[in-house]
Amino acid sequence: MGIETIRIILSSKIRLLRNSKGLTQERLAEKVNIHATYISRIESSRKIPTLPIICNIADALGVDVYELFVNDKKIGAFDYKKKKLINIVNESVPANIDLYSTLLGALHQKHKRGKK
């Protein structure tokens, strides 16, 4: 993957996630502690942010850093979704794992009943 491809994926992914969260460029910039003009330049592919800023943007958008570099086709893939769920469980405290297990079990049972 070339630098131009990375630039395009990164800029469009940041814009997509920002819009999906209902954030303006100004609000995202405040959360990241950078100027809104810089966000605009990133989203228009005119600037590639430094790694620390990429990390801060990911945190502000509530995603893992690598998700800013994954194209949308891959995000829809089964293996990607499965790995994301496994990562969530691996990073969770025991109390949350109990909650996730209960929720997934209930959803699974509801889905099984719906298939009959």
Biopython code that builds the backbone (N, CA, C, O; Angstrom):
import numpy as np
from Bio.PDB.StructureBuilder import StructureBuilder

atoms = [
    (1, "MET", "N", (0.857, -1.169, 0.000)),
    (1, "MET", "CA", (0.000, 0.000, 0.000)),
    (1, "MET", "C", (0.903, 1.232, 0.000)),
    (1, "MET", "O", (1.784, 1.365, 0.849)),
    (2, "GLY", "N", (0.677, 2.122, -0.952)),
    (2, "GLY", "CA", (1.498, 3.316, -1.074)),
    (2, "GLY", "C", (1.035, 4.444, -0.169)),
    (2, "GLY", "O", (-0.049, 4.394, 0.412)),
    (3, "ILE", "N", (1.876, 5.458, -0.063)),
    (3, "ILE", "CA", (1.587, 6.597, 0.806)),
    (3, "ILE", "C", (0.317, 7.330, 0.375)),
    (3, "ILE", "O", (-0.434, 7.812, 1.222)),
    (4, "GLU", "N", (0.072, 7.417, -0.923)),
    (4, "GLU", "CA", (-1.142, 8.097, -1.394)),
    (4, "GLU", "C", (-2.397, 7.330, -0.994)),
    (4, "GLU", "O", (-3.408, 7.927, -0.623)),
    (5, "THR", "N", (-2.324, 6.009, -1.072)),
    (5, "THR", "CA", (-3.460, 5.183, -0.654)),
    (5, "THR", "C", (-3.715, 5.360, 0.836)),
    (5, "THR", "O", (-4.860, 5.500, 1.267)),
    (6, "ILE", "N", (-2.640, 5.354, 1.621)),
    (6, "ILE", "CA", (-2.766, 5.566, 3.066)),
    (6, "ILE", "C", (-3.370, 6.933, 3.346)),
    (6, "ILE", "O", (-4.263, 7.061, 4.183)),
    (7, "ARG", "N", (-2.895, 7.934, 2.660)),
    (7, "ARG", "CA", (-3.396, 9.293, 2.845)),
    (7, "ARG", "C", (-4.904, 9.366, 2.574)),
    (7, "ARG", "O", (-5.649, 9.990, 3.329)),
    (8, "ILE", "N", (-5.340, 8.722, 1.490)),
    (8, "ILE", "CA", (-6.754, 8.752, 1.107)),
    (8, "ILE", "C", (-7.612, 7.979, 2.107)),
    (8, "ILE", "O", (-8.664, 8.461, 2.525)),
    (9, "ILE", "N", (-7.166, 6.783, 2.492)),
    (9, "ILE", "CA", (-7.918, 5.984, 3.465)),
    (9, "ILE", "C", (-8.010, 6.718, 4.796)),
    (9, "ILE", "O", (-9.089, 6.808, 5.381)),
    (10, "LEU", "N", (-6.890, 7.243, 5.281)),
    (10, "LEU", "CA", (-6.861, 7.940, 6.562)),
    (10, "LEU", "C", (-7.785, 9.153, 6.550)),
    (10, "LEU", "O", (-8.575, 9.338, 7.476)),
    (11, "SER", "N", (-7.694, 9.970, 5.523)),
    (11, "SER", "CA", (-8.506, 11.187, 5.482)),
    (11, "SER", "C", (-9.992, 10.865, 5.411)),
    (11, "SER", "O", (-10.798, 11.484, 6.106)),
    (12, "SER", "N", (-10.353, 9.903, 4.577)),
    (12, "SER", "CA", (-11.786, 9.585, 4.446)),
    (12, "SER", "C", (-12.318, 8.891, 5.694)),
    (12, "SER", "O", (-13.465, 9.107, 6.086)),
    (13, "LYS", "N", (-11.489, 8.059, 6.317)),
    (13, "LYS", "CA", (-11.930, 7.358, 7.530)),
    (13, "LYS", "C", (-12.139, 8.331, 8.681)),
    (13, "LYS", "O", (-13.117, 8.210, 9.420)),
    (14, "ILE", "N", (-11.243, 9.289, 8.845)),
    (14, "ILE", "CA", (-11.405, 10.284, 9.911)),
    (14, "ILE", "C", (-12.685, 11.082, 9.674)),
    (14, "ILE", "O", (-13.464, 11.296, 10.603)),
    (15, "ARG", "N", (-12.903, 11.516, 8.449)),
    (15, "ARG", "CA", (-14.115, 12.289, 8.126)),
    (15, "ARG", "C", (-15.369, 11.455, 8.388)),
    (15, "ARG", "O", (-16.325, 11.938, 8.996)),
    (16, "LEU", "N", (-15.362, 10.203, 7.929)),
    (16, "LEU", "CA", (-16.506, 9.313, 8.110)),
    (16, "LEU", "C", (-16.819, 9.100, 9.589)),
    (16, "LEU", "O", (-17.970, 9.219, 10.008)),
    (17, "LEU", "N", (-15.799, 8.788, 10.371)),
    (17, "LEU", "CA", (-16.004, 8.547, 11.802)),
    (17, "LEU", "C", (-16.427, 9.818, 12.532)),
    (17, "LEU", "O", (-17.297, 9.779, 13.402)),
    (18, "ARG", "N", (-15.817, 10.928, 12.179)),
    (18, "ARG", "CA", (-16.185, 12.207, 12.814)),
    (18, "ARG", "C", (-17.651, 12.517, 12.557)),
    (18, "ARG", "O", (-18.389, 12.879, 13.473)),
    (19, "ASN", "N", (-18.070, 12.371, 11.296)),
    (19, "ASN", "CA", (-19.471, 12.636, 10.954)),
    (19, "ASN", "C", (-20.419, 11.654, 11.631)),
    (19, "ASN", "O", (-21.502, 12.039, 12.073)),
    (20, "SER", "N", (-20.018, 10.388, 11.714)),
    (20, "SER", "CA", (-20.884, 9.377, 12.339)),
    (20, "SER", "C", (-21.063, 9.638, 13.832)),
    (20, "SER", "O", (-22.064, 9.231, 14.421)),
    (21, "LYS", "N", (-20.092, 10.317, 14.442)),
    (21, "LYS", "CA", (-20.180, 10.662, 15.866)),
    (21, "LYS", "C", (-20.857, 12.018, 16.076)),
    (21, "LYS", "O", (-21.060, 12.449, 17.212)),
    (22, "GLY", "N", (-21.203, 12.688, 14.969)),
    (22, "GLY", "CA", (-21.852, 13.993, 15.073)),
    (22, "GLY", "C", (-20.921, 15.105, 15.517)),
    (22, "GLY", "O", (-21.359, 16.098, 16.100)),
    (23, "LEU", "N", (-19.643, 14.939, 15.242)),
    (23, "LEU", "CA", (-18.658, 15.949, 15.643)),
    (23, "LEU", "C", (-18.346, 16.893, 14.489)),
    (23, "LEU", "O", (-18.269, 16.468, 13.336)),
    (24, "THR", "N", (-18.170, 18.146, 14.796)),
    (24, "THR", "CA", (-17.659, 19.094, 13.816)),
    (24, "THR", "C", (-16.140, 18.976, 13.792)),
    (24, "THR", "O", (-15.541, 18.376, 14.685)),
    (25, "GLN", "N", (-15.530, 19.544, 12.779)),
    (25, "GLN", "CA", (-14.071, 19.575, 12.752)),
    (25, "GLN", "C", (-13.544, 20.343, 13.961)),
    (25, "GLN", "O", (-12.519, 19.976, 14.537)),
    (26, "GLU", "N", (-14.237, 21.393, 14.338)),
    (26, "GLU", "CA", (-13.808, 22.203, 15.484)),
    (26, "GLU", "C", (-13.842, 21.394, 16.778)),
    (26, "GLU", "O", (-12.913, 21.464, 17.583)),
    (27, "ARG", "N", (-14.921, 20.621, 16.976)),
    (27, "ARG", "CA", (-15.054, 19.831, 18.205)),
    (27, "ARG", "C", (-14.002, 18.721, 18.254)),
    (27, "ARG", "O", (-13.408, 18.474, 19.303)),
    (28, "LEU", "N", (-13.773, 18.057, 17.124)),
    (28, "LEU", "CA", (-12.732, 17.028, 17.088)),
    (28, "LEU", "C", (-11.372, 17.648, 17.374)),
    (28, "LEU", "O", (-10.575, 17.085, 18.124)),
    (29, "ALA", "N", (-11.108, 18.799, 16.783)),
    (29, "ALA", "CA", (-9.838, 19.487, 17.017)),
    (29, "ALA", "C", (-9.649, 19.809, 18.500)),
    (29, "ALA", "O", (-8.551, 19.653, 19.036)),
    (30, "GLU", "N", (-10.720, 20.257, 19.162)),
    (30, "GLU", "CA", (-10.637, 20.536, 20.603)),
    (30, "GLU", "C", (-10.280, 19.280, 21.378)),
    (30, "GLU", "O", (-9.438, 19.318, 22.274)),
    (31, "LYS", "N", (-10.921, 18.162, 21.033)),
    (31, "LYS", "CA", (-10.658, 16.908, 21.738)),
    (31, "LYS", "C", (-9.220, 16.431, 21.541)),
    (31, "LYS", "O", (-8.636, 15.807, 22.427)),
    (32, "VAL", "N", (-8.654, 16.733, 20.365)),
    (32, "VAL", "CA", (-7.304, 16.282, 20.025)),
    (32, "VAL", "C", (-6.259, 17.320, 20.436)),
    (32, "VAL", "O", (-5.062, 17.035, 20.465)),
    (33, "ASN", "N", (-6.727, 18.516, 20.750)),
    (33, "ASN", "CA", (-5.858, 19.624, 21.143)),
    (33, "ASN", "C", (-4.985, 20.108, 19.976)),
    (33, "ASN", "O", (-3.786, 20.347, 20.120)),
    (34, "ILE", "N", (-5.640, 20.241, 18.817)),
    (34, "ILE", "CA", (-4.994, 20.816, 17.641)),
    (34, "ILE", "C", (-5.956, 21.829, 17.022)),
    (34, "ILE", "O", (-7.101, 21.937, 17.459)),
    (35, "HIS", "N", (-5.514, 22.554, 16.032)),
    (35, "HIS", "CA", (-6.341, 23.570, 15.388)),
    (35, "HIS", "C", (-7.296, 22.915, 14.383)),
    (35, "HIS", "O", (-6.932, 21.938, 13.729)),
    (36, "ALA", "N", (-8.501, 23.446, 14.262)),
    (36, "ALA", "CA", (-9.498, 22.906, 13.344)),
    (36, "ALA", "C", (-9.013, 22.926, 11.890)),
    (36, "ALA", "O", (-9.385, 22.063, 11.096)),
    (37, "THR", "N", (-8.191, 23.902, 11.554)),
    (37, "THR", "CA", (-7.640, 23.968, 10.200)),
    (37, "THR", "C", (-6.798, 22.727, 9.898)),
    (37, "THR", "O", (-6.782, 22.233, 8.770)),
    (38, "TYR", "N", (-6.108, 22.238, 10.910)),
    (38, "TYR", "CA", (-5.290, 21.042, 10.732)),
    (38, "TYR", "C", (-6.172, 19.824, 10.456)),
    (38, "TYR", "O", (-5.841, 19.001, 9.602)),
    (39, "ILE", "N", (-7.293, 19.705, 11.172)),
    (39, "ILE", "CA", (-8.248, 18.620, 10.910)),
    (39, "ILE", "C", (-8.744, 18.724, 9.470)),
    (39, "ILE", "O", (-8.828, 17.719, 8.764)),
    (40, "SER", "N", (-9.071, 19.935, 9.041)),
    (40, "SER", "CA", (-9.536, 20.149, 7.672)),
    (40, "SER", "C", (-8.497, 19.686, 6.658)),
    (40, "SER", "O", (-8.836, 19.045, 5.663)),
    (41, "ARG", "N", (-7.255, 20.004, 6.906)),
    (41, "ARG", "CA", (-6.172, 19.609, 5.993)),
    (41, "ARG", "C", (-5.961, 18.090, 5.994)),
    (41, "ARG", "O", (-5.646, 17.500, 4.961)),
    (42, "ILE", "N", (-6.135, 17.472, 7.149)),
    (42, "ILE", "CA", (-6.026, 16.007, 7.222)),
    (42, "ILE", "C", (-7.157, 15.374, 6.419)),
    (42, "ILE", "O", (-6.926, 14.474, 5.612)),
    (43, "GLU", "N", (-8.376, 15.848, 6.642)),
    (43, "GLU", "CA", (-9.543, 15.274, 5.970)),
    (43, "GLU", "C", (-9.546, 15.530, 4.463)),
    (43, "GLU", "O", (-10.166, 14.781, 3.708)),
    (44, "SER", "N", (-8.875, 16.558, 4.033)),
    (44, "SER", "CA", (-8.801, 16.832, 2.592)),
    (44, "SER", "C", (-7.539, 16.229, 1.963)),
    (44, "SER", "O", (-7.224, 16.512, 0.807)),
    (45, "SER", "N", (-6.834, 15.414, 2.712)),
    (45, "SER", "CA", (-5.622, 14.710, 2.259)),
    (45, "SER", "C", (-4.447, 15.635, 1.968)),
    (45, "SER", "O", (-3.507, 15.244, 1.276)),
    (46, "ARG", "N", (-4.493, 16.848, 2.486)),
    (46, "ARG", "CA", (-3.372, 17.765, 2.264)),
    (46, "ARG", "C", (-2.269, 17.590, 3.306)),
    (46, "ARG", "O", (-1.130, 17.997, 3.077)),
    (47, "LYS", "N", (-2.600, 16.991, 4.446)),
    (47, "LYS", "CA", (-1.613, 16.743, 5.505)),
    (47, "LYS", "C", (-1.757, 15.316, 6.007)),
    (47, "LYS", "O", (-2.860, 14.776, 6.081)),
    (48, "ILE", "N", (-0.634, 14.722, 6.348)),
    (48, "ILE", "CA", (-0.630, 13.445, 7.047)),
    (48, "ILE", "C", (-0.161, 13.746, 8.462)),
    (48, "ILE", "O", (0.950, 14.239, 8.657)),
    (49, "PRO", "N", (-1.004, 13.452, 9.454)),
    (49, "PRO", "CA", (-0.626, 13.779, 10.836)),
    (49, "PRO", "C", (0.488, 12.877, 11.357)),
    (49, "PRO", "O", (0.742, 11.797, 10.824)),
    (50, "THR", "N", (1.138, 13.347, 12.404)),
    (50, "THR", "CA", (2.161, 12.545, 13.067)),
    (50, "THR", "C", (1.486, 11.390, 13.800)),
    (50, "THR", "O", (0.276, 11.410, 14.024)),
    (51, "LEU", "N", (2.266, 10.399, 14.167)),
    (51, "LEU", "CA", (1.727, 9.250, 14.879)),
    (51, "LEU", "C", (1.044, 9.642, 16.197)),
    (51, "LEU", "O", (-0.049, 9.147, 16.472)),
    (52, "PRO", "N", (1.646, 10.512, 17.022)),
    (52, "PRO", "CA", (0.941, 10.908, 18.251)),
    (52, "PRO", "C", (-0.416, 11.560, 17.969)),
    (52, "PRO", "O", (-1.372, 11.332, 18.710)),
    (53, "ILE", "N", (-0.511, 12.358, 16.922)),
    (53, "ILE", "CA", (-1.796, 12.991, 16.595)),
    (53, "ILE", "C", (-2.773, 11.942, 16.081)),
    (53, "ILE", "O", (-3.961, 11.998, 16.399)),
    (54, "ILE", "N", (-2.295, 10.992, 15.295)),
    (54, "ILE", "CA", (-3.163, 9.901, 14.833)),
    (54, "ILE", "C", (-3.724, 9.143, 16.041)),
    (54, "ILE", "O", (-4.908, 8.808, 16.071)),
    (55, "CYS", "N", (-2.875, 8.876, 17.027)),
    (55, "CYS", "CA", (-3.325, 8.183, 18.248)),
    (55, "CYS", "C", (-4.375, 9.008, 18.982)),
    (55, "CYS", "O", (-5.374, 8.463, 19.449)),
    (56, "ASN", "N", (-4.159, 10.306, 19.086)),
    (56, "ASN", "CA", (-5.121, 11.180, 19.763)),
    (56, "ASN", "C", (-6.440, 11.256, 18.997)),
    (56, "ASN", "O", (-7.508, 11.283, 19.609)),
    (57, "ILE", "N", (-6.376, 11.290, 17.676)),
    (57, "ILE", "CA", (-7.597, 11.311, 16.865)),
    (57, "ILE", "C", (-8.374, 10.009, 17.076)),
    (57, "ILE", "O", (-9.591, 10.032, 17.259)),
    (58, "ALA", "N", (-7.676, 8.889, 17.050)),
    (58, "ALA", "CA", (-8.338, 7.594, 17.274)),
    (58, "ALA", "C", (-9.017, 7.573, 18.639)),
    (58, "ALA", "O", (-10.164, 7.140, 18.755)),
    (59, "ASP", "N", (-8.317, 8.039, 19.671)),
    (59, "ASP", "CA", (-8.916, 8.101, 21.015)),
    (59, "ASP", "C", (-10.151, 8.983, 21.021)),
    (59, "ASP", "O", (-11.180, 8.612, 21.586)),
    (60, "ALA", "N", (-10.055, 10.144, 20.398)),
    (60, "ALA", "CA", (-11.183, 11.081, 20.370)),
    (60, "ALA", "C", (-12.381, 10.499, 19.623)),
    (60, "ALA", "O", (-13.528, 10.813, 19.942)),
    (61, "LEU", "N", (-12.116, 9.656, 18.637)),
    (61, "LEU", "CA", (-13.193, 9.046, 17.856)),
    (61, "LEU", "C", (-13.649, 7.705, 18.443)),
    (61, "LEU", "O", (-14.612, 7.105, 17.965)),
    (62, "GLY", "N", (-12.952, 7.244, 19.476)),
    (62, "GLY", "CA", (-13.338, 5.999, 20.139)),
    (62, "GLY", "C", (-13.052, 4.741, 19.345)),
    (62, "GLY", "O", (-13.801, 3.767, 19.417)),
    (63, "VAL", "N", (-11.958, 4.763, 18.580)),
    (63, "VAL", "CA", (-11.573, 3.592, 17.791)),
    (63, "VAL", "C", (-10.112, 3.259, 18.053)),
    (63, "VAL", "O", (-9.361, 4.077, 18.583)),
    (64, "ASP", "N", (-9.722, 2.052, 17.677)),
    (64, "ASP", "CA", (-8.313, 1.678, 17.731)),
    (64, "ASP", "C", (-7.597, 2.331, 16.555)),
    (64, "ASP", "O", (-8.200, 2.551, 15.505)),
    (65, "VAL", "N", (-6.322, 2.639, 16.724)),
    (65, "VAL", "CA", (-5.557, 3.331, 15.690)),
    (65, "VAL", "C", (-5.618, 2.599, 14.352)),
    (65, "VAL", "O", (-5.806, 3.224, 13.308)),
    (66, "TYR", "N", (-5.462, 1.296, 14.381)),
    (66, "TYR", "CA", (-5.431, 0.558, 13.113)),
    (66, "TYR", "C", (-6.720, 0.726, 12.315)),
    (66, "TYR", "O", (-6.707, 0.607, 11.090)),
    (67, "GLU", "N", (-7.841, 1.004, 13.001)),
    (67, "GLU", "CA", (-9.115, 1.156, 12.296)),
    (67, "GLU", "C", (-9.134, 2.381, 11.381)),
    (67, "GLU", "O", (-9.944, 2.456, 10.457)),
    (68, "LEU", "N", (-8.248, 3.328, 11.636)),
    (68, "LEU", "CA", (-8.160, 4.498, 10.772)),
    (68, "LEU", "C", (-7.504, 4.156, 9.436)),
    (68, "LEU", "O", (-7.582, 4.935, 8.486)),
    (69, "PHE", "N", (-6.864, 3.000, 9.363)),
    (69, "PHE", "CA", (-6.133, 2.609, 8.155)),
    (69, "PHE", "C", (-6.753, 1.420, 7.430)),
    (69, "PHE", "O", (-6.195, 0.938, 6.444)),
    (70, "VAL", "N", (-7.892, 0.946, 7.904)),
    (70, "VAL", "CA", (-8.535, -0.221, 7.305)),
    (70, "VAL", "C", (-9.617, 0.253, 6.357)),
    (70, "VAL", "O", (-10.460, 1.071, 6.724)),
    (71, "ASN", "N", (-9.594, -0.265, 5.125)),
    (71, "ASN", "CA", (-10.628, 0.160, 4.181)),
    (71, "ASN", "C", (-11.970, -0.450, 4.560)),
    (71, "ASN", "O", (-12.023, -1.472, 5.245)),
    (72, "ASP", "N", (-13.050, 0.176, 4.114)),
    (72, "ASP", "CA", (-14.400, -0.208, 4.521)),
    (72, "ASP", "C", (-14.778, -1.622, 4.117)),
    (72, "ASP", "O", (-15.566, -2.263, 4.813)),
    (73, "LYS", "N", (-14.246, -2.126, 3.021)),
    (73, "LYS", "CA", (-14.563, -3.489, 2.600)),
    (73, "LYS", "C", (-14.058, -4.490, 3.625)),
    (73, "LYS", "O", (-14.735, -5.472, 3.928)),
    (74, "LYS", "N", (-12.869, -4.241, 4.157)),
    (74, "LYS", "CA", (-12.304, -5.155, 5.139)),
    (74, "LYS", "C", (-13.071, -5.099, 6.453)),
    (74, "LYS", "O", (-13.224, -6.120, 7.123)),
    (75, "ILE", "N", (-13.559, -3.908, 6.832)),
    (75, "ILE", "CA", (-14.307, -3.771, 8.084)),
    (75, "ILE", "C", (-15.576, -4.611, 8.051)),
    (75, "ILE", "O", (-16.019, -5.099, 9.091)),
    (76, "GLY", "N", (-16.160, -4.785, 6.888)),
    (76, "GLY", "CA", (-17.365, -5.594, 6.761)),
    (76, "GLY", "C", (-17.102, -7.092, 6.767)),
    (76, "GLY", "O", (-18.041, -7.883, 6.843)),
    (77, "ALA", "N", (-15.855, -7.485, 6.690)),
    (77, "ALA", "CA", (-15.506, -8.900, 6.607)),
    (77, "ALA", "C", (-15.711, -9.604, 7.949)),
    (77, "ALA", "O", (-15.503, -9.025, 9.015)),
    (78, "PHE", "N", (-16.124, -10.871, 7.863)),
    (78, "PHE", "CA", (-16.393, -11.682, 9.044)),
    (78, "PHE", "C", (-15.173, -11.784, 9.962)),
    (78, "PHE", "O", (-15.292, -11.582, 11.171)),
    (79, "ASP", "N", (-13.999, -12.095, 9.398)),
    (79, "ASP", "CA", (-12.791, -12.264, 10.214)),
    (79, "ASP", "C", (-12.435, -10.994, 10.966)),
    (79, "ASP", "O", (-12.001, -11.056, 12.116)),
    (80, "TYR", "N", (-12.612, -9.842, 10.333)),
    (80, "TYR", "CA", (-12.314, -8.574, 10.991)),
    (80, "TYR", "C", (-13.225, -8.376, 12.203)),
    (80, "TYR", "O", (-12.764, -8.002, 13.281)),
    (81, "LYS", "N", (-14.517, -8.628, 12.016)),
    (81, "LYS", "CA", (-15.476, -8.449, 13.102)),
    (81, "LYS", "C", (-15.193, -9.421, 14.252)),
    (81, "LYS", "O", (-15.293, -9.059, 15.424)),
    (82, "LYS", "N", (-14.844, -10.637, 13.903)),
    (82, "LYS", "CA", (-14.528, -11.632, 14.916)),
    (82, "LYS", "C", (-13.301, -11.211, 15.732)),
    (82, "LYS", "O", (-13.305, -11.309, 16.959)),
    (83, "LYS", "N", (-12.257, -10.744, 15.051)),
    (83, "LYS", "CA", (-11.048, -10.289, 15.742)),
    (83, "LYS", "C", (-11.346, -9.078, 16.625)),
    (83, "LYS", "O", (-10.791, -8.957, 17.718)),
    (84, "LYS", "N", (-12.215, -8.186, 16.162)),
    (84, "LYS", "CA", (-12.571, -7.008, 16.949)),
    (84, "LYS", "C", (-13.266, -7.435, 18.244)),
    (84, "LYS", "O", (-12.963, -6.904, 19.312)),
    (85, "LEU", "N", (-14.188, -8.383, 18.156)),
    (85, "LEU", "CA", (-14.853, -8.884, 19.362)),
    (85, "LEU", "C", (-13.855, -9.543, 20.314)),
    (85, "LEU", "O", (-13.923, -9.344, 21.527)),
    (86, "ILE", "N", (-12.945, -10.316, 19.767)),
    (86, "ILE", "CA", (-11.930, -10.972, 20.601)),
    (86, "ILE", "C", (-11.054, -9.926, 21.281)),
    (86, "ILE", "O", (-10.719, -10.079, 22.455)),
    (87, "ASN", "N", (-10.678, -8.868, 20.568)),
    (87, "ASN", "CA", (-9.871, -7.797, 21.168)),
    (87, "ASN", "C", (-10.621, -7.105, 22.298)),
    (87, "ASN", "O", (-10.030, -6.779, 23.327)),
    (88, "ILE", "N", (-11.906, -6.881, 22.116)),
    (88, "ILE", "CA", (-12.704, -6.247, 23.173)),
    (88, "ILE", "C", (-12.690, -7.109, 24.427)),
    (88, "ILE", "O", (-12.492, -6.607, 25.533)),
    (89, "VAL", "N", (-12.901, -8.402, 24.248)),
    (89, "VAL", "CA", (-12.902, -9.315, 25.395)),
    (89, "VAL", "C", (-11.522, -9.361, 26.044)),
    (89, "VAL", "O", (-11.418, -9.319, 27.269)),
    (90, "ASN", "N", (-10.474, -9.446, 25.251)),
    (90, "ASN", "CA", (-9.118, -9.517, 25.795)),
    (90, "ASN", "C", (-8.735, -8.288, 26.596)),
    (90, "ASN", "O", (-7.948, -8.383, 27.538)),
    (91, "GLU", "N", (-9.285, -7.127, 26.233)),
    (91, "GLU", "CA", (-8.943, -5.884, 26.924)),
    (91, "GLU", "C", (-9.888, -5.561, 28.081)),
    (91, "GLU", "O", (-9.728, -4.531, 28.735)),
    (92, "SER", "N", (-10.865, -6.423, 28.341)),
    (92, "SER", "CA", (-11.897, -6.137, 29.332)),
    (92, "SER", "C", (-11.544, -6.655, 30.719)),
    (92, "SER", "O", (-10.774, -7.600, 30.886)),
    (93, "VAL", "N", (-12.136, -5.999, 31.698)),
    (93, "VAL", "CA", (-12.022, -6.460, 33.082)),
    (93, "VAL", "C", (-13.038, -7.580, 33.284)),
    (93, "VAL", "O", (-14.011, -7.665, 32.535)),
    (94, "PRO", "N", (-12.831, -8.447, 34.286)),
    (94, "PRO", "CA", (-13.732, -9.592, 34.481)),
    (94, "PRO", "C", (-15.219, -9.227, 34.588)),
    (94, "PRO", "O", (-16.065, -9.950, 34.062)),
    (95, "ALA", "N", (-15.543, -8.132, 35.251)),
    (95, "ALA", "CA", (-16.953, -7.750, 35.388)),
    (95, "ALA", "C", (-17.586, -7.475, 34.025)),
    (95, "ALA", "O", (-18.744, -7.819, 33.791)),
    (96, "ASN", "N", (-16.828, -6.861, 33.140)),
    (96, "ASN", "CA", (-17.361, -6.590, 31.804)),
    (96, "ASN", "C", (-17.494, -7.864, 30.983)),
    (96, "ASN", "O", (-18.417, -7.991, 30.179)),
    (97, "ILE", "N", (-16.584, -8.804, 31.178)),
    (97, "ILE", "CA", (-16.680, -10.073, 30.455)),
    (97, "ILE", "C", (-17.964, -10.793, 30.844)),
    (97, "ILE", "O", (-18.631, -11.374, 29.988)),
    (98, "ASP", "N", (-18.321, -10.758, 32.143)),
    (98, "ASP", "CA", (-19.583, -11.353, 32.580)),
    (98, "ASP", "C", (-20.765, -10.689, 31.882)),
    (98, "ASP", "O", (-21.687, -11.368, 31.430)),
    (99, "LEU", "N", (-20.735, -9.375, 31.797)),
    (99, "LEU", "CA", (-21.805, -8.625, 31.135)),
    (99, "LEU", "C", (-21.874, -8.985, 29.655)),
    (99, "LEU", "O", (-22.953, -9.256, 29.129)),
    (100, "TYR", "N", (-20.714, -8.986, 28.977)),
    (100, "TYR", "CA", (-20.682, -9.323, 27.550)),
    (100, "TYR", "C", (-21.204, -10.738, 27.310)),
    (100, "TYR", "O", (-21.953, -10.978, 26.362)),
    (101, "SER", "N", (-20.809, -11.661, 28.165)),
    (101, "SER", "CA", (-21.244, -13.038, 28.022)),
    (101, "SER", "C", (-22.758, -13.148, 28.142)),
    (101, "SER", "O", (-23.398, -13.845, 27.354)),
    (102, "THR", "N", (-23.330, -12.465, 29.124)),
    (102, "THR", "CA", (-24.779, -12.477, 29.314)),
    (102, "THR", "C", (-25.493, -11.878, 28.106)),
    (102, "THR", "O", (-26.471, -12.437, 27.609)),
    (103, "LEU", "N", (-24.990, -10.727, 27.637)),
    (103, "LEU", "CA", (-25.615, -10.067, 26.486)),
    (103, "LEU", "C", (-25.529, -10.911, 25.222)),
    (103, "LEU", "O", (-26.524, -11.083, 24.517)),
    (104, "LEU", "N", (-24.347, -11.435, 24.935)),
    (104, "LEU", "CA", (-24.185, -12.262, 23.740)),
    (104, "LEU", "C", (-25.016, -13.545, 23.828)),
    (104, "LEU", "O", (-25.587, -13.993, 22.834)),
    (105, "GLY", "N", (-25.075, -14.127, 25.023)),
    (105, "GLY", "CA", (-25.896, -15.325, 25.200)),
    (105, "GLY", "C", (-27.364, -15.032, 24.928)),
    (105, "GLY", "O", (-28.038, -15.820, 24.264)),
    (106, "ALA", "N", (-27.865, -13.917, 25.429)),
    (106, "ALA", "CA", (-29.264, -13.537, 25.204)),
    (106, "ALA", "C", (-29.520, -13.257, 23.725)),
    (106, "ALA", "O", (-30.541, -13.680, 23.183)),
    (107, "LEU", "N", (-28.615, -12.559, 23.079)),
    (107, "LEU", "CA", (-28.773, -12.278, 21.643)),
    (107, "LEU", "C", (-28.737, -13.562, 20.828)),
    (107, "LEU", "O", (-29.505, -13.733, 19.882)),
    (108, "HIS", "N", (-27.841, -14.457, 21.205)),
    (108, "HIS", "CA", (-27.725, -15.729, 20.489)),
    (108, "HIS", "C", (-29.022, -16.544, 20.627)),
    (108, "HIS", "O", (-29.515, -17.102, 19.647)),
    (109, "GLN", "N", (-29.562, -16.607, 21.838)),
    (109, "GLN", "CA", (-30.808, -17.346, 22.060)),
    (109, "GLN", "C", (-31.958, -16.733, 21.269)),
    (109, "GLN", "O", (-32.761, -17.455, 20.678)),
    (110, "LYS", "N", (-32.040, -15.414, 21.256)),
    (110, "LYS", "CA", (-33.100, -14.724, 20.511)),
    (110, "LYS", "C", (-32.970, -15.025, 19.018)),
    (110, "LYS", "O", (-33.966, -15.263, 18.335)),
    (111, "HIS", "N", (-31.744, -15.012, 18.525)),
    (111, "HIS", "CA", (-31.510, -15.302, 17.118)),
    (111, "HIS", "C", (-31.891, -16.740, 16.781)),
    (111, "HIS", "O", (-32.493, -16.993, 15.738)),
    (112, "LYS", "N", (-31.546, -17.681, 17.656)),
    (112, "LYS", "CA", (-31.884, -19.087, 17.424)),
    (112, "LYS", "C", (-33.389, -19.286, 17.390)),
    (112, "LYS", "O", (-33.896, -20.044, 16.563)),
    (113, "ARG", "N", (-34.110, -18.610, 18.282)),
    (113, "ARG", "CA", (-35.580, -18.726, 18.304)),
    (113, "ARG", "C", (-36.182, -18.149, 17.028)),
    (113, "ARG", "O", (-37.172, -18.668, 16.514)),
    (114, "GLY", "N", (-35.585, -17.079, 16.522)),
    (114, "GLY", "CA", (-36.089, -16.435, 15.316)),
    (114, "GLY", "C", (-35.899, -17.276, 14.062)),
    (114, "GLY", "O", (-36.618, -17.092, 13.080)),
    (115, "LYS", "N", (-34.932, -18.203, 14.085)),
    (115, "LYS", "CA", (-34.648, -19.040, 12.914)),
    (115, "LYS", "C", (-35.591, -20.227, 12.785)),
    (115, "LYS", "O", (-35.707, -20.814, 11.710)),
    (116, "LYS", "N", (-36.263, -20.582, 13.870)),
    (116, "LYS", "CA", (-37.118, -21.795, 13.872)),
    (116, "LYS", "C", (-38.380, -21.568, 13.108)),
    (116, "LYS", "O", (-39.210, -22.470, 13.005)),
]
sb = StructureBuilder()
sb.init_structure("model")
sb.init_model(0)
sb.init_chain("A")
sb.init_seg("    ")
for serial, (resi, resn, name, xyz) in enumerate(atoms, 1):
    if name == "N":
        sb.init_residue(resn, " ", resi, " ")
    sb.init_atom(name, np.array(xyz, "f"), 0.0, 1.0, " ", f" {name:<3s}", serial, name[0])
structure = sb.get_structure()
